[in-house]
Every structure is written in structure tokens, then in C-alpha cells.
């Protein structure tokens, strides 16, 4: 049976962290990877709504593997090293097991959008055109889109990586054209930072990089689900405490009507179909946009605040046109304990500081008062305590391990420059005999 490749379920009740809203039917969903925090949170939300979720990932010990919620795990080739093999694996899995929805929870959407015609007969999936996806995925192209729409961004210029030293004016931020979870992004405050960035760019064989003026202000994030260019649901949150890689360790849901309007313009301009997220600096109450991710990013805070973005994404995936939903409650605080511990150690925290942070999380003290854990719902899903406990033990023994542990998330499930080139050329999907 041919399914729509455009984008289930119209959420009809308030989200409950344990049970979820009452949906029309139980769906069988395939998550495109299980290593990211976004995948782990999506697993919790989707199974809380009664869906059956299976995961594929090249890492047999990926984050979502430490869960009793997934119905099955499939070890697959890595997107970074073998996009052709990964695509073939997904096609074979979809043909054999008949999933209702394929959910591109991370950078796998770049590959899926490029070969949408091959996946369309096998399952439902919500993605825009490849041209639109590529524009949102590229930091350079997204910056050009912001300029076209007259939306605020830091003063930015493109610089050959070899000429970076001459172009730098401290403080500033330098980025590769493509990067996720702070890969290829460096804040330069002095020559030591520049040297580290230059070495990294040489290792990446980076050509042109983006050089941005440093903008001080509060870090915030927003995400939305679109149906053929129309915004269906929106959520924003403000960073309270930073974790590893600049991500959130603690955050509060927020009401941001201006960001909602801006994101609606971006989605309309791109004809977006599916999920789209932006990062921005709130400066004097106005957003200055710094990044875009063509996917949902850690959807649990939205769910806890009453915005079921995953349900909307499933509905759009199955070709429905759901009613637009209201924004969630502001002030809903949530945290990621693993990120909090890593962030504490990366800020120079001692063993005692890491243990004190852990005690504050457990006791709900300080910034954790009234906060809900997003990533490792131990009471509902006891195996999720394993990566949390392992992180605590490692950092309590040696806080300097934080940088190594944080980089462990940049695995083979993500894109690399070589994979991007193959996918853009169309050769990632060539079948071998």
C-alpha cells in the first residue's frame, strides 16, 4: 500500500508525562537513530502516548538502548561513514516490518529528503523538499534566508578558513557551514581559542567558515511543526543553566509571540513540512537568530508545558491537516541531569562540586526546585538510570573526563562532510549488486 510521504494524530487532551493524550490509534514508529538526547526524549513521549517505537542506530550501546520502552532495536550502518548502507538498511527494514511512520529525529532527514521518492511507497514521513531542507541545514544558507526576510542575526561574513587569523576580531564566534550539537562552532575570546579552532578546521578540511560578531544575551530555543508551510504548533524555552556543548541543562518554557511570528515566516518561505527549530539570543527582548535545526530538538519540555509537538508531527506525517494548537504554559521548568553534571564539570567543577550538583538534582534544590527530569525518567523507565549513574561515577572519579564524555554523542549516527557530498551528488543512494 502506498503511503503519503508528506506528513496522525490530532492531540485531543492535555499531555500527561506518564500517559500522554488519548490518540486515535496505536502507531508503529521507527526512530532514525537512538544516540541523541532528542531521540531519547521522543521515545519517552511517544511511548507515553501508547505508540510502539523501534530504534535503529550504529551504536549497540546508544542512549535510547538503556530503556525498556522501545519494542525493538536494530543495529544499522552509520550515516556518517556509509550513507548508502544506512539508506539500504532503512529501506529493507521498512519493507519487512511495515511501520506507520518513519520519524527523522536528527540529521538523517537530510538523506531522507534527498531520496524521498524511494521511501514514499514504504511508509509515512514528514519532510520538505530537499532544497528547503538543505537551506535550513546549512548555516551559510540559513543566514542568507534571515537576511532575505530581514530577521536579526549577528553581523556575519564568510571567510576562507586559511584566512581566519587575519579576519578575527575578539570576541567572536566562528562556525563551519554544517554542524550539530556545537560541532564546528567555536567562541573565540583570545589567541588560544583561535589556535584550537584552526586545528579543528584543518582536521575537518573546512573551506569557508562563518565569522560572527559575539552577541551577549540570554540563550533561547524555539521549535514548531508545519504542514505545507503553515505553522501548526509552536514552543519556546529559555536556558537557565548551560550544559555540555552549550545545550540546555535546565530550561523554562516561555511565551514568545515575536519568535512564533518569525518562525512562521521562515516556514512559509521554505514551504516547510515537518519540524523546524531555531536557536537565538534574546537581546533587549528581541530575538537575534544564530542557528537552525530542521527537526524537533528535545521535545519533552514542550510536552510538559502542554504542547504535543510529536503528536502534531505524526499527524502531518500521515497526510492529515491538524488544527493549529495553542502555545503551552510558560514557566514549566525541566532539566537533563546528565547535561547538568557534564556542564558542572566542564565549568571547572571539582569532584565535590559534581557530587553537590547531583545531590541538588535529587533533592530538587536551588535551580532544580519544581523541575522535572526530561532525559532519564528513572521512575518510569529504570534502565535510563544506567547512563546517568555511569556519568556521575566517571565525573566523580575524574571531572576532566567531561569533555570526552560530551564528545561521545558526536557519533556515526550524524552526518560528516563526505556523507553530505555523497548525498548531494545523489550517489549515496546508488544500489550495489
QUIKAZI-V500359 format. One record per backbone hydrogen bond with DSSP energy under -1.0 kcal/mol. CO is the residue of the C=O (numbers start at 1). NH is the residue of the N-H. If there is no record, write none. Layout:
BEGIN
co:CO nh:NH
co:CO nh:NH
END
This chain:
BEGIN
co:16 nh:20
co:27 nh:52
co:28 nh:100
co:28 nh:101
co:29 nh:54
co:30 nh:103
co:31 nh:56
co:34 nh:64
co:36 nh:40
co:37 nh:41
co:38 nh:42
co:39 nh:43
co:40 nh:44
co:41 nh:45
co:42 nh:46
co:43 nh:47
co:44 nh:48
co:46 nh:51
co:47 nh:50
co:52 nh:29
co:53 nh:71
co:54 nh:31
co:55 nh:74
co:57 nh:76
co:59 nh:62
co:62 nh:65
co:63 nh:66
co:65 nh:67
co:72 nh:55
co:74 nh:57
co:78 nh:82
co:82 nh:86
co:83 nh:87
co:84 nh:88
co:85 nh:89
co:86 nh:90
co:87 nh:91
co:88 nh:92
co:89 nh:93
co:90 nh:94
co:91 nh:95
co:92 nh:96
co:93 nh:97
co:94 nh:98
co:100 nh:124
co:101 nh:30
co:103 nh:32
co:103 nh:105
co:106 nh:109
co:107 nh:110
co:108 nh:112
co:109 nh:113
co:110 nh:114
co:111 nh:115
co:115 nh:118
co:115 nh:119
co:116 nh:120
co:119 nh:122
co:119 nh:123
co:124 nh:102
co:129 nh:133
co:130 nh:134
co:131 nh:135
co:132 nh:136
co:133 nh:137
co:134 nh:138
co:138 nh:142
co:139 nh:143
co:140 nh:144
co:141 nh:145
co:142 nh:146
co:143 nh:147
co:144 nh:148
co:145 nh:149
co:146 nh:151
co:152 nh:289
co:155 nh:213
co:157 nh:211
co:159 nh:209
co:160 nh:163
co:161 nh:164
co:163 nh:167
co:164 nh:168
co:171 nh:214
co:172 nh:188
co:173 nh:212
co:174 nh:186
co:175 nh:210
co:177 nh:139
co:180 nh:183
co:182 nh:185
co:184 nh:176
co:186 nh:174
co:188 nh:172
co:190 nh:194
co:191 nh:195
co:192 nh:196
co:193 nh:197
co:194 nh:198
co:195 nh:199
co:196 nh:200
co:197 nh:201
co:198 nh:202
co:199 nh:203
co:200 nh:204
co:201 nh:206
co:207 nh:161
co:209 nh:159
co:210 nh:175
co:211 nh:157
co:212 nh:173
co:218 nh:282
co:219 nh:239
co:220 nh:280
co:221 nh:237
co:222 nh:278
co:223 nh:235
co:224 nh:276
co:225 nh:232
co:225 nh:233
co:226 nh:274
co:227 nh:230
co:230 nh:227
co:232 nh:325
co:233 nh:225
co:235 nh:223
co:236 nh:254
co:237 nh:221
co:238 nh:252
co:241 nh:249
co:241 nh:250
co:243 nh:246
co:244 nh:247
co:247 nh:243
co:249 nh:336
co:250 nh:240
co:250 nh:241
co:251 nh:334
co:252 nh:238
co:253 nh:331
co:256 nh:260
co:257 nh:261
co:258 nh:262
co:259 nh:263
co:260 nh:264
co:261 nh:265
co:262 nh:266
co:263 nh:267
co:264 nh:268
co:265 nh:269
co:266 nh:270
co:267 nh:272
co:272 nh:229
co:274 nh:226
co:276 nh:224
co:277 nh:293
co:278 nh:222
co:279 nh:290
co:279 nh:291
co:280 nh:220
co:281 nh:288
co:282 nh:218
co:283 nh:286
co:286 nh:283
co:288 nh:281
co:291 nh:279
co:293 nh:277
co:293 nh:295
co:299 nh:303
co:300 nh:304
co:301 nh:305
co:302 nh:307
co:303 nh:306
co:305 nh:329
co:307 nh:309
co:308 nh:312
co:309 nh:313
co:310 nh:314
co:311 nh:315
co:312 nh:316
co:313 nh:317
co:314 nh:318
co:315 nh:320
co:316 nh:319
co:332 nh:253
co:333 nh:372
co:334 nh:251
co:335 nh:374
co:336 nh:340
co:337 nh:341
co:338 nh:342
co:339 nh:343
co:340 nh:344
co:341 nh:345
co:342 nh:346
co:343 nh:347
co:344 nh:349
co:345 nh:348
co:350 nh:354
co:351 nh:355
co:352 nh:356
co:353 nh:357
co:354 nh:358
co:355 nh:359
co:356 nh:360
co:357 nh:361
co:358 nh:362
co:359 nh:363
co:360 nh:364
co:360 nh:365
co:365 nh:368
co:366 nh:369
co:368 nh:371
co:372 nh:335
co:376 nh:378
co:377 nh:381
co:381 nh:384
co:382 nh:385
co:383 nh:386
co:385 nh:389
co:386 nh:390
co:387 nh:391
co:388 nh:392
co:389 nh:393
co:390 nh:394
co:391 nh:395
co:392 nh:396
co:393 nh:397
co:394 nh:398
co:398 nh:401
co:399 nh:402
co:401 nh:405
co:402 nh:406
co:403 nh:407
co:406 nh:409
co:407 nh:410
co:409 nh:411
co:411 nh:414
co:412 nh:80
co:416 nh:420
co:417 nh:421
co:418 nh:422
co:419 nh:423
co:420 nh:424
co:421 nh:425
co:422 nh:427
co:422 nh:428
co:427 nh:430
END
